[in-house]
Amino acid sequence: MTTASTGPASPSAASRPAGRWPPPPVCRRANRGSFAPVLQVLGVPALDMATAVDTGAPGMISPALRRLVRRVYFPDPATRADPYASPLLTDTVRGLPPAVVLTAERDTLRPDGDKYAARLRNAGIEVVSDMTPGADHYFLSHDLDRARRTMEMVAGQIRRRTSPA
């Protein structure tokens, strides 16, 4: 299995020259066809870096923090709509692998995860959505028993997709 990081989670994003946003290396390799990812696992993902931030949204991830992340990782606003930075805005999700999308009920990023999961489902792509009730962005520390069950479910999905047939 290969995991792909998009947007700010990309390990080398901070070292990129201003105004440039090449896709993360794992995405470039997948696009060249050197491998095919078998599963997407997204935990409380930020999937739209281009749309205006809702200034009235409460939660741990404040509007100011979201704007800061965008300025740091995408200093050129024109790069924020790139599909690798904002997968929610891509023209098509056709050909993407199945997904596990983990969200938290009170997280300001939850709409991104919910919209992405719906978009994948509408395209016929298998999606497991898991929303942690009552939790904000740091959903795995909200209820440790629930967190263990969530990680067991994710591990099961990974095993299912990577086990030899």
Secondary structure as UniProt FT lines:
FT   HELIX           7..9
FT   TURN            11..12
FT   HELIX           13..15
FT   TURN            18..19
FT   HELIX           25..32
FT   STRAND          40..43
FT   TURN            55..56
FT   HELIX           63..73
FT   HELIX           77..81
FT   TURN            83..85
FT   HELIX           87..89
FT   TURN            94..95
FT   STRAND          99..104
FT   TURN            105..106
FT   TURN            108..109
FT   HELIX           110..122
FT   TURN            123..124
FT   STRAND          127..132
FT   TURN            133..134
FT   HELIX           139..141
FT   HELIX           144..162
//
